[in-house]
Amino acid sequence: MSPRKRRLGVAALAVLAPVLVWLVADPLLGHPLRIADGTRTLDIGAGPVAVAALLASLSGWGLLAALERFGVRHARLIWTGVACAVLALSFLPCMGDGMDGGTRASLALMHLAVAAVLIPGYGGRTVGAAAVTVGA
């Protein structure tokens, strides 16, 4: 399988993973994900969850492709470090006010679900690369 097809599949799974978390939290368990900001309340639906995951997936793919394209040594290792740092920073909004514990936990699980797919999916070795290394 080509790296492009593999990464496209990883991106699709990374979009699906947080939507599944949302499906369990909101419709199945009956806990609507809401963030209150003063007088306004933001309801988090499946659409925004999927779009945010898609943007994260494409951004990660783009960064990795750029690192590889410009011949950066240890591109995947650098990408993995950046991805872990972005994951850590993504939890900062979850620590703010305006959401209950269920919403906070659901959002954190969504962030972890995307990272659990993207980091090993993009940062791991491809099957073809492993075969070339072993055969060399």
Secondary structure as GFF3:
##gff-version 3
##sequence-region A 1 136
A	DSSP	alpha_helix	3	23	.	.	.	ID=ss1
A	DSSP	pi_helix	24	28	.	.	.	ID=ss2
A	DSSP	beta_strand	34	37	.	.	.	ID=ss3
A	DSSP	beta_strand	40	43	.	.	.	ID=ss4
A	DSSP	alpha_helix	46	69	.	.	.	ID=ss5
A	DSSP	alpha_helix	75	90	.	.	.	ID=ss6
A	DSSP	three_ten_helix	92	95	.	.	.	ID=ss7
A	DSSP	alpha_helix	101	123	.	.	.	ID=ss8
A	DSSP	alpha_helix	127	135	.	.	.	ID=ss9
###
